[in-house]
Amino acid sequence: MILVVIIYYKNEKTMIVNLIKKTKFYKFLRFYKSRRVYEGKTSLNILKKFPLFEAHGYGLYPIRAKLTIQSINQVVPALSNFSYETAENLKFYEEINNYLTSDIKRTTLGDLFTHYGSDKATAHNYHLVYNGILSKIDSPKKILEIGLGTNNTDIVSTMGKNGRPGASLRAFRDFSTKAKIYGADFDERVLFDENRIKTFFVDQTSESTLIHLGKQVGKDFDLMIDDGLHSPNANLHSLYFFMSHLRIGGYAVIEDINPLTENLWKVVSSLIEPNFKSAFISTKASSIYVVQRNR
């Protein structure tokens, strides 16, 4: 009798919970909670937190804080006015962009990305760029990618709980049959080693960990990719690291760039030429920055 009552109670409780979940009020609470978690607010002193952009001089805090925020948003576009685009970079842009506009919709590499669970050929069309790049390299020897694709949801830039860490590394391994594949990630729980693949810890916000990574993986890379944190400071740290570890003729690619940061990459292009060709490219779902070492 007691068992019957317990089962009845559990069934009734389940039915009530399911009914509540269907109500608009429940859906509103879920939406509100989600926004609070992902779009929450912070209270901070703008002048103290962003001294590099502070409007110096006397004045009321609200006015100076507003000017400082304006400074943050205007500094990079203002710097881009000093940048310039070389004929070599324009030609390089056409070369990389042509990979994306070619008639090839699928490649063996794209199929491998999809097979292993990477979104590089589904949500994005990066497989076309990498197919074009690797086809120009005679038997690639070394490839590195920062960002294994963690499936732990407590990490920024996670792929979600259904993500498959290391998917693109395995695709590159199968596609470039003589290459050693290296990966690096902030989430040590997803690091692994297997046939022709080695992975290491890195924190893209810490240049010292990139220096340590360099000692572990060596130099002369054919292709280096940043698919990690996806923030401008992390991207710049990675690019600086890549530049000293690429072989002559090697490529580096920064993935998933916010299109609003194009002015930043115009400045970078002016700073790194003539040793590197570079191009900021709009892709299917985002933007990428591609460089090739000249000398």
N, C-alpha and C positions, 0 to 999 in steps of 0.2 A: 504494500500500500504506500509506504513512504517513498519507494523507488518510483512509483507511478506519479506521485505528487511532484517529485523532483524533476522528472522528465517533462511533465506538463508545464511546470514553472519555467524551465529552460526554453521550451518551445514558445511559450507565451512571451517571454522576455525577448527572444530573437525576433518574433513577429513585431513587437512594439518598436524595437530598435530599427528594424527595416522600414517601418512606417515613418518613423521620425526622420530617417535619412532621406526620404523622398520629399519632405516638406521644403518649401522655399526658405523658411527661416533657418533650417539646418544648413542648406547650401550657402546662404548668406554668411553664416558664422564661419564656415570652412573657408570661404573666399576672403573674409575679413582677417582671419587668422593667418592665411597665406600671405596676404599683403603686409601684415604687421611683421612677419618673419623675413620676407624677401625685400620689402620696400619700407623698412622701419626708419625711424628718425633718430638723429643723434644731436646732442647738445654740446657744442664746443666753442671755444674762442677762436674765431677765424684768424685773428692777427697773430696769436701765439702758435697755432698749429701750422700756419703757412707763412712763416716769416720771409721766405724767399720772394714772395709775391706781395708783401705788405706795402700799402701806400704810406710811405714815411711822412712824418709831419704831424702837427697837432690837429685835433678835430674830434668830433663825437664818434664813439665806437660804431654806431649803426652806419654812419656815412663811410667811415674808413673800411669797415667790413665789406660793404657793398662794392667799394672800389677794388678791394683785394680779390674778391670773387671775379670781378670783371677782368682784373689783371691775369688771374689764373687762366681764364678762357681766351684771352687775347694774346698772350705772350708767344705761343707757338705759331699762330697765324701771322703775327708780326715778324717773327724770325724767318718765316717762309718767304717773305718779300726779298730777303737777301739771297735766297737760293737761286739756282739756275739749272737748266736742263741741257745736257750735252747732246750732240748728234749721236754719239755712241749709245747713250742711254735711251734715246728715242728709238734707235734701231733695235736695241735689246728688248724694249717694251713690245714692239711689233712681233719680235720672235716669240716671246713668251705668250703674248695674247693670241697669237695664231694657233698655239696648241689648244686653246680653249674653244676656238671657233672652227676647228677642223671638222671634217665629216665623221671622224672616228667618235662614235658615241660610247663604245665599250672597248676595253682593252683587257688583255690577260691580267694585267696588274689590277684593273678595276674589279674584275671577277674575284681576284684573290682578296682584295679589301673586303668585298661583300661577304665572301665565304667565311672569313675569320671574324666578321662582326664589326669592322671599321665603317664609319660613315663617310669616308673620303670619296667614295664613288656613288653615294646615294644622296645624302643631304647636301654634299658638296660635289664638285666636279674636279677635284684636285688630281684624280688619277690621270687626267689628260695632260696636266702639267708635268707630273712625275714620269709619265710614259715618254713625253717629249724630251725631258732632261736626261733620263737614263739611257735613251736611245742614242744620245750624242756622246756618251761616255763608253769607252772601250773596256768592257768587263769591269764594272764597278767593284772596288775592293773594300771600301769602308763607308758605312751609312750610320748616322746617329739621329735619333729623334728624342727630344725632350717632351715628356707627356705620354705616359703609357695608356692613359684613358682609365683612370680609377673608377671603380663602381661603388666606392664608399661615399655615401651622400653627405658625410660631414666634412668633405673636402671641397674647396672652391674649384669650379670648372669640372666637377664630376660629370661622368656620362650617365649617371643614374644607376640604380641597383641592377639593371639588366645589361649594363655595359660589359664589354669583354676586354679586360686589360691586355695590352700587348698585341692586339689584333693587327695593327698596321706593321709592326715589327716582323711578324710572321709572314705577312704578305710580301714585304720587301725581301725577306730571306728566300722565299720560294721563287720570286721573280729574278733576283740577282743571285744566281746559284754559286758564285765564287766570293761573294761579299761577306765580311764580318759585320754583324748588325749589333749596334749598341743602343741602349735606351736609358733614360733617366727620369726620375719622378720624385716629387715631394712626399708622396704617400708610400712609405716603406713596406706597407702591407701587400702591395701589388708587385713588388720587385720579384724577378725570377731569372733563372738561367736555363737555357736549353740549347739544342743543337744550333751552333753559329749565332746565338743570341746571348748577350750579357747585359744586365741592367744594374743601375747604380742610383744612389740617392743624390738629389740636387734640390736646392732651394733657389729659385731664380731671383729672389729678392736679396740674396746674399752672394756677392761676387766671390767671396772666399770659397764657397762650395763649388762654384763653377771652375775655379782654379784647381781645386782638388780633383774634380771630375776630369779635367784636362790631363792631369798626371796619370789617371787610371786608364784613359782611353787612347792617349797619344794624339798624333796629328795626321795630316795628309788624308782628310776625308773627301770623298767624292760628293756626298750630299749630307747636309745637316738641316734638321727641321725643328722648329719651335711650335709645338702644339700643346703647350703647357698652361700657364696661368692666364694668358691672354690679357695682360695689362701692359701699358706702354713701358713702364720701368722694367718689367720682366723681359719684354721683347728686346729692349735695347741692351740689357745685360747679356742676353743670349746671343744677339747679333755680334756684339763685341767679342764674345768668346768664340763664336764661329769663325770670325774673320782671321783669327790667328791659328786656326786648326784646319782650315780648308787647304787642299792642295791647289796649285795653280790650275785653273780651269774648273775647279769644284764649285758647287752651288750651295747656297743657303736659302731656306724658305721660312718665312714667318707666316703662320696660318691664322685664320679667323680674326683678322684685324678689323676693328671698328672703322667704317669708312670715314667717320668724322675726323680721324687722326691723319688723313692724307697729307696735310701740311707738315706734320712732324716728319714724315718719311721723305718729303721733298728736301727738308733741311739735312736729313741724314745722307741722302744721295749726294748732296753737294759736298759734304764733309768727307765721304769715303772715296770719291773718285780722285785720281784716275786708277787707283789700284783695284777698284771694283766697279763693274757695271751693275746697274740696279733698275728695278721697275716696280711700281705700285700698280697692282692688277685687280680689277673688279671681277669677282667670280660669281658662281651661281647663287650663293647664299651669304657671302661675306667678301672680304678682300684679303689679298696676300701681298707680301713684299718679297721679291726675289733678287738675289745678288749672285754674281759670278766673279770669282777672283781672276784678275788679269795678270798679276805678277806678284 
